[in-house]
Amino acid sequence: MAPLFSHTDSNAPSRPAGTTAASHLSPAFPGRAPWGTAGKLRAWQQGALDRYIEKQPRDYLAVATPGAGKTTFALTLASYLLHNHLVQQITVVAPTEHLKKQWAEAAARIGVKLDPAYSSGPLSREYHGIVVTYAGVGVNPMLHRNRTEARKTLVIMDEIHHAGDSKSWGEACAEAFEPATRRLALTGTPFRSDTNPIPFVQYEAGSDGIRKSVADYTYGYGHALADHVVRPVIFLSYSGNMRWRTKAGDELEARLGEPMTKDLIAQAWRTALAPQGEWIPNVLSAADRRLTEVRKAIPDAGGLVIATDQNVARAYAKILRELTGEKPTLVLSDEAEASKRISDYAAGDSRWMVAVRMVSEGVDVPRLAVGVYATSISTPLFFAQAVGRFVRARKRGETASVFLPTIPMLLGFANEMEVQRDHVLDRPKKEGEGLFDEEDRLLAEAEKANDGPDTAGGEEFSYEALGSDAVFDRVLYNAMEFGMQAHPGSEEEEDYLGIPGLLEPDQVQMLLQKRQHRQIQRSKAKPAEEADLIELPAEQRPVVTHQELRELRKELNALVAAWHHRTSQPHGTVHNELRRQCGGPLTAQATANQLKARIAKIREWATAS
């Protein structure tokens, strides 16, 4: 096999001969023209193209943050190579079926015809090439090797980190495309959570002996943000008290964000995401209010909920329909019908789409501005790709908002948005890293078969969610944190949900600082007898042990469960009525006196009926 990323074609021209159709297109596909860029390439795209033309490499790895316009760069380069007869055909390899269609549509706009339905046999002469998936190459690598050998071929590998998803896929890509005249690798996230080498990527050892991937051109999120190419992202984190029962019958309770073992984090996280609890409905309600605010400035702004599996996706869609009165778009798999639903949603102006995790990277909807990270996937790769769905700027000043649970790992990812990562080989695994690695592997295998539910595949994750509530925790922006804890629907929460949808990055930070200052002043001015537990200074809070509070919550929850069995009223409805009559915050933040008052009230109901 010839060495990768090393050979140079000395017979190629140093500059493009003439002007191609690609030079007149928007720098982003499909069908979007971000602020100030229509009619010319963005600076990074021109820079990457100039470097390629100067070096004329056989292999080229371009790393550009999601939303920066990798497709435009690739198609401009493809048009140049075809125009100068350096290649005769094109093969694009994409991660999903939906992206195959998007690539073909984007290429058609510059007169490059790609067949997204190709399976085998001769290709119609009206096409310049084909679009296939990594899985498709894995099924029949020799078919694609024969095509690649037959004519001078440019192979474009989109999101090439997917070529490392399985050993067979990587080997198939290496076998199929080794004879290619030119290879262009694209990715927004050139790293993986494992140490599987990515085909056609060069690795170099550092001074510590650890090998890292090396890109030929890099355009990170920080640079894109400074250039107004992508939106700034506001992360809104929600904590809350979680209760669940283990397989052994033990009832456990924990608060999101508090120090605990990785097993407890995993179970508390899943409890928060359970649709029958209060955490998800409260967070979806907050996200919908945020979307309403954003749509004042961006009328067609949309929201995306990323769910773990089909069952919870359907449940989330039902909750959203009850909240908004509008049926959300539900995308459950990477099939033709799902692709059409995504396209219809992208072209419309409806509010919400709910998608299972496997399509998050294939969802390319520029109007998405609000997201809910309602999945338990814990890898930085998936998190970066998920957030990438919301950062595609169409107009200067647009902001993106992503809601997520207060999980330390996720908060860390959010704070490292501007950190450029490379794929690292030979690295030791840190304690607590890869919290769900084995589970994610099993889920990925299940998804490839039927996109089934999140069963986790192991008894260690068996549990029953008993209840959850939500508390606004903090806002993360530009690696800084703002805000104090506040209850859903409170004035403090609304301060942050009501941030305008069109702001410059520095205006976002200034406004967050002002909102935080106002929240602190408001909390100080409130009389202690009117304050909720989380608002009181520590010295003014009643001296009650954690065990005493836990026993009071347990007693209250048992009485609520008994009332539910007696009246069939949902647990959440009973808790809300107790709060309405007795006052105070959610159970997790209630003082001992507030809990005792609710216990007395529900006992009063029982004796009166």
JOUR-V103328 format. One record per residue. N is the residue number from 1. RES is the residue in three letters. PHI is phi in degrees with one decimal (* if undefined). D_FIRST is the distance of its C-alpha to the first C-alpha in whole Angstrom. Layout:
n = [N & N]
res = [RES & RES]
phi = [PHI & PHI]
d_first = [D_FIRST & D_FIRST]
This chain:
n = [1 & 2 & 3 & 4 & 5 & 6 & 7 & 8 & 9 & 10 & 11 & 12 & 13 & 14 & 15 & 16 & 17 & 18 & 19 & 20 & 21 & 22 & 23 & 24 & 25 & 26 & 27 & 28 & 29 & 30 & 31 & 32 & 33 & 34 & 35 & 36 & 37 & 38 & 39 & 40 & 41 & 42 & 43 & 44 & 45 & 46 & 47 & 48 & 49 & 50 & 51 & 52 & 53 & 54 & 55 & 56 & 57 & 58 & 59 & 60 & 61 & 62 & 63 & 64 & 65 & 66 & 67 & 68 & 69 & 70 & 71 & 72 & 73 & 74 & 75 & 76 & 77 & 78 & 79 & 80 & 81 & 82 & 83 & 84 & 85 & 86 & 87 & 88 & 89 & 90 & 91 & 92 & 93 & 94 & 95 & 96 & 97 & 98 & 99 & 100 & 101 & 102 & 103 & 104 & 105 & 106 & 107 & 108 & 109 & 110 & 111 & 112 & 113 & 114 & 115 & 116 & 117 & 118 & 119 & 120 & 121 & 122 & 123 & 124 & 125 & 126 & 127 & 128 & 129 & 130 & 131 & 132 & 133 & 134 & 135 & 136 & 137 & 138 & 139 & 140 & 141 & 142 & 143 & 144 & 145 & 146 & 147 & 148 & 149 & 150 & 151 & 152 & 153 & 154 & 155 & 156 & 157 & 158 & 159 & 160 & 161 & 162 & 163 & 164 & 165 & 166 & 167 & 168 & 169 & 170 & 171 & 172 & 173 & 174 & 175 & 176 & 177 & 178 & 179 & 180 & 181 & 182 & 183 & 184 & 185 & 186 & 187 & 188 & 189 & 190 & 191 & 192 & 193 & 194 & 195 & 196 & 197 & 198 & 199 & 200 & 201 & 202 & 203 & 204 & 205 & 206 & 207 & 208 & 209 & 210 & 211 & 212 & 213 & 214 & 215 & 216 & 217 & 218 & 219 & 220 & 221 & 222 & 223 & 224 & 225 & 226 & 227 & 228 & 229 & 230 & 231 & 232 & 233 & 234 & 235 & 236 & 237 & 238 & 239 & 240 & 241 & 242 & 243 & 244 & 245 & 246 & 247 & 248 & 249 & 250 & 251 & 252 & 253 & 254 & 255 & 256 & 257 & 258 & 259 & 260 & 261 & 262 & 263 & 264 & 265 & 266 & 267 & 268 & 269 & 270 & 271 & 272 & 273 & 274 & 275 & 276 & 277 & 278 & 279 & 280 & 281 & 282 & 283 & 284 & 285 & 286 & 287 & 288 & 289 & 290 & 291 & 292 & 293 & 294 & 295 & 296 & 297 & 298 & 299 & 300 & 301 & 302 & 303 & 304 & 305 & 306 & 307 & 308 & 309 & 310 & 311 & 312 & 313 & 314 & 315 & 316 & 317 & 318 & 319 & 320 & 321 & 322 & 323 & 324 & 325 & 326 & 327 & 328 & 329 & 330 & 331 & 332 & 333 & 334 & 335 & 336 & 337 & 338 & 339 & 340 & 341 & 342 & 343 & 344 & 345 & 346 & 347 & 348 & 349 & 350 & 351 & 352 & 353 & 354 & 355 & 356 & 357 & 358 & 359 & 360 & 361 & 362 & 363 & 364 & 365 & 366 & 367 & 368 & 369 & 370 & 371 & 372 & 373 & 374 & 375 & 376 & 377 & 378 & 379 & 380 & 381 & 382 & 383 & 384 & 385 & 386 & 387 & 388 & 389 & 390 & 391 & 392 & 393 & 394 & 395 & 396 & 397 & 398 & 399 & 400 & 401 & 402 & 403 & 404 & 405 & 406 & 407 & 408 & 409 & 410 & 411 & 412 & 413 & 414 & 415 & 416 & 417 & 418 & 419 & 420 & 421 & 422 & 423 & 424 & 425 & 426 & 427 & 428 & 429 & 430 & 431 & 432 & 433 & 434 & 435 & 436 & 437 & 438 & 439 & 440 & 441 & 442 & 443 & 444 & 445 & 446 & 447 & 448 & 449 & 450 & 451 & 452 & 453 & 454 & 455 & 456 & 457 & 458 & 459 & 460 & 461 & 462 & 463 & 464 & 465 & 466 & 467 & 468 & 469 & 470 & 471 & 472 & 473 & 474 & 475 & 476 & 477 & 478 & 479 & 480 & 481 & 482 & 483 & 484 & 485 & 486 & 487 & 488 & 489 & 490 & 491 & 492 & 493 & 494 & 495 & 496 & 497 & 498 & 499 & 500 & 501 & 502 & 503 & 504 & 505 & 506 & 507 & 508 & 509 & 510 & 511 & 512 & 513 & 514 & 515 & 516 & 517 & 518 & 519 & 520 & 521 & 522 & 523 & 524 & 525 & 526 & 527 & 528 & 529 & 530 & 531 & 532 & 533 & 534 & 535 & 536 & 537 & 538 & 539 & 540 & 541 & 542 & 543 & 544 & 545 & 546 & 547 & 548 & 549 & 550 & 551 & 552 & 553 & 554 & 555 & 556 & 557 & 558 & 559 & 560 & 561 & 562 & 563 & 564 & 565 & 566 & 567 & 568 & 569 & 570 & 571 & 572 & 573 & 574 & 575 & 576 & 577 & 578 & 579 & 580 & 581 & 582 & 583 & 584 & 585 & 586 & 587 & 588 & 589 & 590 & 591 & 592 & 593 & 594 & 595 & 596 & 597 & 598 & 599 & 600 & 601 & 602 & 603 & 604 & 605 & 606 & 607 & 608 & 609]
res = [MET & ALA & PRO & LEU & PHE & SER & HIS & THR & ASP & SER & ASN & ALA & PRO & SER & ARG & PRO & ALA & GLY & THR & THR & ALA & ALA & SER & HIS & LEU & SER & PRO & ALA & PHE & PRO & GLY & ARG & ALA & PRO & TRP & GLY & THR & ALA & GLY & LYS & LEU & ARG & ALA & TRP & GLN & GLN & GLY & ALA & LEU & ASP & ARG & TYR & ILE & GLU & LYS & GLN & PRO & ARG & ASP & TYR & LEU & ALA & VAL & ALA & THR & PRO & GLY & ALA & GLY & LYS & THR & THR & PHE & ALA & LEU & THR & LEU & ALA & SER & TYR & LEU & LEU & HIS & ASN & HIS & LEU & VAL & GLN & GLN & ILE & THR & VAL & VAL & ALA & PRO & THR & GLU & HIS & LEU & LYS & LYS & GLN & TRP & ALA & GLU & ALA & ALA & ALA & ARG & ILE & GLY & VAL & LYS & LEU & ASP & PRO & ALA & TYR & SER & SER & GLY & PRO & LEU & SER & ARG & GLU & TYR & HIS & GLY & ILE & VAL & VAL & THR & TYR & ALA & GLY & VAL & GLY & VAL & ASN & PRO & MET & LEU & HIS & ARG & ASN & ARG & THR & GLU & ALA & ARG & LYS & THR & LEU & VAL & ILE & MET & ASP & GLU & ILE & HIS & HIS & ALA & GLY & ASP & SER & LYS & SER & TRP & GLY & GLU & ALA & CYS & ALA & GLU & ALA & PHE & GLU & PRO & ALA & THR & ARG & ARG & LEU & ALA & LEU & THR & GLY & THR & PRO & PHE & ARG & SER & ASP & THR & ASN & PRO & ILE & PRO & PHE & VAL & GLN & TYR & GLU & ALA & GLY & SER & ASP & GLY & ILE & ARG & LYS & SER & VAL & ALA & ASP & TYR & THR & TYR & GLY & TYR & GLY & HIS & ALA & LEU & ALA & ASP & HIS & VAL & VAL & ARG & PRO & VAL & ILE & PHE & LEU & SER & TYR & SER & GLY & ASN & MET & ARG & TRP & ARG & THR & LYS & ALA & GLY & ASP & GLU & LEU & GLU & ALA & ARG & LEU & GLY & GLU & PRO & MET & THR & LYS & ASP & LEU & ILE & ALA & GLN & ALA & TRP & ARG & THR & ALA & LEU & ALA & PRO & GLN & GLY & GLU & TRP & ILE & PRO & ASN & VAL & LEU & SER & ALA & ALA & ASP & ARG & ARG & LEU & THR & GLU & VAL & ARG & LYS & ALA & ILE & PRO & ASP & ALA & GLY & GLY & LEU & VAL & ILE & ALA & THR & ASP & GLN & ASN & VAL & ALA & ARG & ALA & TYR & ALA & LYS & ILE & LEU & ARG & GLU & LEU & THR & GLY & GLU & LYS & PRO & THR & LEU & VAL & LEU & SER & ASP & GLU & ALA & GLU & ALA & SER & LYS & ARG & ILE & SER & ASP & TYR & ALA & ALA & GLY & ASP & SER & ARG & TRP & MET & VAL & ALA & VAL & ARG & MET & VAL & SER & GLU & GLY & VAL & ASP & VAL & PRO & ARG & LEU & ALA & VAL & GLY & VAL & TYR & ALA & THR & SER & ILE & SER & THR & PRO & LEU & PHE & PHE & ALA & GLN & ALA & VAL & GLY & ARG & PHE & VAL & ARG & ALA & ARG & LYS & ARG & GLY & GLU & THR & ALA & SER & VAL & PHE & LEU & PRO & THR & ILE & PRO & MET & LEU & LEU & GLY & PHE & ALA & ASN & GLU & MET & GLU & VAL & GLN & ARG & ASP & HIS & VAL & LEU & ASP & ARG & PRO & LYS & LYS & GLU & GLY & GLU & GLY & LEU & PHE & ASP & GLU & GLU & ASP & ARG & LEU & LEU & ALA & GLU & ALA & GLU & LYS & ALA & ASN & ASP & GLY & PRO & ASP & THR & ALA & GLY & GLY & GLU & GLU & PHE & SER & TYR & GLU & ALA & LEU & GLY & SER & ASP & ALA & VAL & PHE & ASP & ARG & VAL & LEU & TYR & ASN & ALA & MET & GLU & PHE & GLY & MET & GLN & ALA & HIS & PRO & GLY & SER & GLU & GLU & GLU & GLU & ASP & TYR & LEU & GLY & ILE & PRO & GLY & LEU & LEU & GLU & PRO & ASP & GLN & VAL & GLN & MET & LEU & LEU & GLN & LYS & ARG & GLN & HIS & ARG & GLN & ILE & GLN & ARG & SER & LYS & ALA & LYS & PRO & ALA & GLU & GLU & ALA & ASP & LEU & ILE & GLU & LEU & PRO & ALA & GLU & GLN & ARG & PRO & VAL & VAL & THR & HIS & GLN & GLU & LEU & ARG & GLU & LEU & ARG & LYS & GLU & LEU & ASN & ALA & LEU & VAL & ALA & ALA & TRP & HIS & HIS & ARG & THR & SER & GLN & PRO & HIS & GLY & THR & VAL & HIS & ASN & GLU & LEU & ARG & ARG & GLN & CYS & GLY & GLY & PRO & LEU & THR & ALA & GLN & ALA & THR & ALA & ASN & GLN & LEU & LYS & ALA & ARG & ILE & ALA & LYS & ILE & ARG & GLU & TRP & ALA & THR & ALA & SER]
phi = [* & -66.3 & -62.9 & -92.2 & 56.6 & -137.5 & -76.8 & -118.6 & -87.5 & -75.8 & -87.8 & -81.2 & -68.1 & -83.3 & -134.5 & -66.8 & -91.6 & 88.8 & -107.4 & -95.6 & -61.6 & -62.4 & -70.0 & -103.0 & -100.4 & -60.2 & -71.5 & -134.6 & -124.3 & -91.0 & 63.7 & -133.8 & -127.9 & -58.8 & -53.3 & 72.4 & -124.1 & -60.5 & 94.3 & -155.9 & -73.9 & -67.8 & -58.7 & -68.0 & -64.5 & -65.8 & -63.9 & -66.4 & -67.4 & -60.9 & -64.6 & -64.0 & -63.0 & -67.6 & -90.8 & 47.9 & -78.5 & -74.0 & -122.7 & -149.5 & -109.7 & -108.8 & -108.5 & -139.1 & -56.8 & -51.8 & 93.4 & -81.6 & 105.9 & -64.4 & -61.3 & -61.2 & -58.0 & -63.6 & -71.7 & -63.5 & -64.9 & -61.0 & -62.2 & -62.3 & -66.3 & -66.2 & -60.5 & -94.4 & 59.3 & -80.8 & -135.0 & -112.3 & -152.1 & -127.2 & -122.8 & -105.4 & -111.1 & -119.1 & -70.7 & -133.6 & -62.4 & -63.1 & -70.3 & -57.1 & -64.2 & -63.2 & -62.9 & -63.0 & -66.2 & -65.6 & -64.1 & -60.8 & -68.0 & -111.6 & 82.3 & -99.7 & -98.9 & -118.9 & -92.3 & -83.4 & -106.5 & -63.2 & -126.6 & -169.1 & 81.9 & -65.2 & -100.0 & -55.2 & -68.8 & -76.4 & -97.1 & -91.1 & 171.6 & -133.2 & -124.6 & -131.8 & -101.7 & -60.6 & -63.9 & -64.0 & -64.3 & -62.7 & -72.1 & -144.8 & -65.5 & -67.8 & -57.4 & -76.7 & -65.6 & -62.5 & -64.2 & -67.6 & -74.4 & -69.0 & -141.6 & -63.7 & -122.2 & -96.9 & -106.2 & -104.3 & -106.7 & -80.4 & 48.9 & -63.8 & -59.6 & -68.6 & -66.1 & -97.6 & -61.5 & -146.5 & -61.1 & -65.4 & -65.0 & -63.0 & -64.7 & -64.9 & -63.9 & -63.2 & -68.2 & -71.5 & -113.2 & -58.6 & -79.0 & -59.4 & -68.0 & -136.6 & -131.2 & -118.2 & -104.3 & -123.1 & -163.7 & -98.8 & -137.6 & -80.5 & -134.1 & -131.9 & -81.9 & -108.2 & -113.0 & -69.3 & -61.4 & -92.0 & -57.7 & 64.5 & -115.1 & -86.0 & -119.0 & -127.4 & -81.3 & -86.8 & -64.5 & -87.8 & 84.7 & -86.0 & -83.7 & -127.6 & -67.3 & -123.9 & -98.1 & -82.6 & -151.6 & -128.0 & -135.6 & -85.6 & -61.8 & -60.1 & -65.6 & -63.5 & -66.7 & -64.2 & -87.8 & 63.3 & -83.0 & -123.9 & -85.0 & -71.0 & -111.3 & -100.4 & -98.9 & -111.4 & -100.8 & -123.0 & -98.6 & 145.8 & -95.4 & -117.2 & -129.2 & -152.7 & -116.0 & -80.2 & -61.4 & -76.9 & 94.3 & -78.4 & -94.0 & -117.8 & -140.5 & -152.9 & -110.9 & -57.0 & 98.9 & -79.0 & -61.1 & -162.2 & -68.6 & -65.7 & -66.1 & -67.6 & -58.9 & -60.6 & -72.7 & -65.1 & -59.8 & -66.3 & -64.9 & -60.3 & -82.8 & -65.1 & -66.8 & -81.8 & -86.2 & -100.4 & -64.1 & -60.6 & -57.9 & -65.9 & -70.3 & -63.0 & -63.9 & -63.8 & -64.1 & -68.8 & -65.7 & -63.5 & -62.3 & -60.0 & -64.6 & -63.2 & -69.8 & -64.5 & -101.4 & -126.4 & -57.1 & -100.3 & -56.2 & -123.2 & -123.2 & -129.8 & -102.9 & -97.7 & -103.5 & -81.6 & -149.2 & -64.6 & -61.8 & -71.2 & -60.7 & -63.9 & -65.4 & -62.7 & -61.8 & -65.2 & -62.0 & -63.9 & -64.9 & -67.5 & -72.3 & -105.6 & 75.9 & -124.4 & -74.2 & -77.0 & -75.0 & -114.0 & -117.1 & -109.4 & -161.1 & -97.4 & -119.8 & -58.3 & -64.5 & -64.3 & -60.8 & -65.9 & -63.1 & -63.0 & -63.3 & -63.7 & -64.3 & -61.0 & -85.4 & -100.5 & -137.9 & -68.5 & -78.9 & -122.7 & -129.5 & -117.4 & -133.7 & -72.2 & -61.2 & -67.3 & -102.4 & -60.5 & -73.7 & -83.2 & -79.2 & -118.5 & -124.4 & -58.1 & -81.6 & -64.4 & -131.1 & -129.8 & -131.6 & -124.3 & -85.5 & -106.8 & -134.2 & -97.8 & -72.2 & -117.2 & -92.7 & -63.4 & -62.1 & -65.9 & -59.7 & -63.2 & -67.3 & -64.5 & -63.7 & -60.4 & -68.9 & -112.1 & -99.2 & -73.1 & -81.8 & -110.1 & -144.0 & -61.7 & 97.6 & -66.8 & -119.0 & -117.0 & -128.6 & -125.0 & -94.7 & -152.0 & -73.2 & -77.8 & -110.9 & -49.4 & -61.9 & -67.6 & -62.1 & -64.4 & -60.6 & -62.8 & -73.8 & -107.1 & -54.4 & -92.3 & -82.1 & -84.1 & -103.0 & -117.5 & -78.8 & -111.5 & -101.6 & 66.2 & -83.9 & -76.6 & -84.3 & -81.6 & -60.2 & 85.1 & -76.5 & 65.8 & -53.6 & -122.0 & -54.3 & -65.6 & -64.2 & -62.6 & -63.1 & -63.6 & -65.0 & -62.8 & -64.7 & -65.2 & -63.6 & -62.8 & -83.6 & -149.8 & 54.0 & -80.4 & -72.5 & -81.8 & -91.3 & 72.0 & 71.5 & -145.5 & -71.7 & -65.3 & -102.3 & -72.3 & -167.6 & -127.1 & -71.4 & -104.7 & 174.9 & -157.0 & -136.8 & -125.6 & -135.1 & -60.9 & -105.0 & -168.5 & -113.4 & -112.5 & -152.2 & 55.0 & 63.5 & -124.0 & -116.9 & -134.9 & 94.0 & -121.4 & -60.4 & -149.6 & -84.4 & -56.3 & 85.8 & -75.9 & -62.5 & -65.2 & -64.3 & -62.3 & -55.9 & -85.0 & -67.4 & -91.8 & -63.1 & -55.7 & -81.5 & -118.5 & -149.3 & -72.8 & -52.3 & -69.8 & -69.0 & -59.5 & -63.5 & -62.5 & -67.8 & -62.7 & -62.8 & -65.9 & -64.5 & -64.8 & -60.5 & -65.2 & -64.0 & -65.1 & -63.8 & -65.0 & -65.8 & -67.1 & -79.7 & -76.4 & -57.3 & -58.5 & -69.9 & -98.8 & -81.8 & -78.7 & -55.7 & -72.4 & -94.8 & -77.4 & -59.8 & -57.0 & -70.4 & -97.6 & -78.2 & -62.2 & -81.2 & -132.2 & -71.2 & -60.1 & -64.4 & -64.3 & -62.7 & -63.8 & -66.1 & -65.5 & -64.0 & -63.3 & -63.9 & -62.4 & -64.4 & -66.2 & -67.1 & -64.9 & -62.7 & -64.1 & -66.1 & -61.6 & -65.7 & -80.7 & -116.5 & 68.5 & -72.7 & -59.1 & -53.8 & -61.5 & -64.2 & -64.7 & -60.4 & -64.0 & -67.7 & -63.1 & -64.6 & -64.1 & -79.7 & -102.0 & 81.3 & 96.5 & -84.4 & -62.5 & -54.0 & -62.6 & -107.8 & -69.9 & -76.8 & -60.1 & -63.9 & -66.2 & -65.5 & -64.1 & -64.0 & -70.8 & -62.0 & -63.8 & -65.6 & -71.4 & -67.3 & -62.3 & -59.6 & -64.7 & -76.9 & -82.6 & -96.9]
d_first = [0 & 4 & 6 & 9 & 12 & 12 & 12 & 16 & 17 & 20 & 22 & 22 & 26 & 27 & 29 & 30 & 32 & 35 & 36 & 34 & 35 & 33 & 35 & 38 & 37 & 38 & 35 & 35 & 35 & 36 & 39 & 40 & 41 & 42 & 45 & 45 & 41 & 42 & 41 & 39 & 35 & 36 & 35 & 32 & 31 & 32 & 31 & 27 & 27 & 28 & 26 & 23 & 25 & 25 & 22 & 20 & 17 & 14 & 14 & 17 & 19 & 23 & 25 & 28 & 31 & 32 & 34 & 33 & 32 & 28 & 28 & 30 & 28 & 25 & 27 & 29 & 25 & 24 & 28 & 27 & 24 & 25 & 29 & 27 & 25 & 22 & 20 & 22 & 22 & 21 & 20 & 21 & 20 & 24 & 25 & 28 & 30 & 32 & 30 & 28 & 32 & 32 & 29 & 30 & 34 & 33 & 31 & 34 & 36 & 34 & 34 & 30 & 30 & 28 & 29 & 29 & 30 & 27 & 26 & 25 & 26 & 26 & 27 & 30 & 30 & 32 & 29 & 27 & 24 & 24 & 24 & 23 & 23 & 20 & 22 & 22 & 18 & 18 & 21 & 19 & 15 & 15 & 18 & 16 & 13 & 16 & 17 & 15 & 14 & 17 & 18 & 17 & 17 & 18 & 17 & 19 & 19 & 22 & 23 & 19 & 21 & 21 & 18 & 19 & 22 & 20 & 18 & 17 & 17 & 14 & 12 & 13 & 13 & 9 & 9 & 12 & 11 & 7 & 9 & 12 & 13 & 15 & 14 & 18 & 18 & 22 & 24 & 27 & 27 & 23 & 24 & 25 & 27 & 25 & 22 & 19 & 16 & 16 & 12 & 12 & 14 & 14 & 17 & 19 & 22 & 25 & 28 & 29 & 25 & 24 & 21 & 22 & 20 & 20 & 21 & 21 & 25 & 27 & 30 & 32 & 35 & 37 & 36 & 37 & 40 & 41 & 40 & 42 & 39 & 39 & 42 & 43 & 43 & 47 & 46 & 49 & 49 & 51 & 53 & 55 & 57 & 55 & 56 & 55 & 55 & 53 & 53 & 55 & 58 & 58 & 58 & 56 & 57 & 55 & 54 & 51 & 50 & 52 & 50 & 50 & 47 & 44 & 45 & 48 & 46 & 44 & 47 & 49 & 46 & 46 & 50 & 50 & 48 & 50 & 52 & 55 & 56 & 57 & 54 & 52 & 55 & 56 & 53 & 52 & 56 & 55 & 52 & 54 & 56 & 54 & 52 & 56 & 56 & 53 & 54 & 57 & 55 & 52 & 53 & 50 & 49 & 47 & 46 & 44 & 44 & 41 & 42 & 40 & 41 & 43 & 46 & 47 & 45 & 48 & 51 & 50 & 50 & 53 & 54 & 53 & 55 & 58 & 58 & 57 & 59 & 56 & 53 & 50 & 47 & 45 & 41 & 40 & 37 & 34 & 35 & 37 & 40 & 39 & 37 & 40 & 42 & 40 & 41 & 44 & 45 & 43 & 45 & 48 & 50 & 51 & 51 & 48 & 45 & 44 & 41 & 39 & 36 & 33 & 34 & 35 & 32 & 32 & 36 & 36 & 39 & 40 & 44 & 43 & 45 & 46 & 44 & 45 & 42 & 44 & 41 & 40 & 37 & 36 & 33 & 32 & 30 & 32 & 35 & 33 & 32 & 36 & 37 & 35 & 37 & 40 & 39 & 39 & 41 & 43 & 46 & 47 & 49 & 47 & 47 & 45 & 46 & 45 & 47 & 46 & 47 & 48 & 45 & 44 & 40 & 41 & 43 & 41 & 38 & 40 & 41 & 38 & 37 & 37 & 34 & 31 & 28 & 25 & 23 & 23 & 21 & 23 & 27 & 30 & 32 & 35 & 38 & 39 & 35 & 34 & 37 & 36 & 33 & 33 & 35 & 33 & 30 & 33 & 34 & 31 & 30 & 34 & 33 & 31 & 33 & 36 & 37 & 39 & 42 & 41 & 42 & 40 & 39 & 41 & 45 & 45 & 45 & 48 & 50 & 53 & 53 & 57 & 57 & 56 & 57 & 56 & 57 & 55 & 54 & 53 & 51 & 47 & 47 & 45 & 44 & 48 & 50 & 54 & 56 & 58 & 58 & 60 & 61 & 60 & 62 & 64 & 64 & 62 & 59 & 60 & 60 & 56 & 56 & 58 & 56 & 55 & 52 & 52 & 52 & 50 & 48 & 51 & 53 & 52 & 52 & 56 & 57 & 55 & 57 & 60 & 60 & 59 & 62 & 64 & 63 & 64 & 68 & 68 & 68 & 70 & 73 & 73 & 76 & 75 & 76 & 74 & 71 & 68 & 67 & 64 & 66 & 69 & 68 & 68 & 71 & 73 & 71 & 73 & 72 & 71 & 68 & 65 & 66 & 69 & 67 & 65 & 68 & 69 & 66 & 66 & 69 & 69 & 66 & 68 & 71 & 69 & 67 & 70 & 72 & 69 & 69 & 73 & 72 & 69 & 68 & 65 & 64 & 63 & 66 & 69 & 67 & 67 & 71 & 72 & 70 & 72 & 76 & 75 & 73 & 70 & 66 & 64 & 64 & 62 & 64 & 67 & 70 & 72 & 75 & 73 & 71 & 75 & 76 & 74 & 74 & 78 & 78 & 76 & 78 & 81 & 79 & 79 & 83 & 84 & 82]
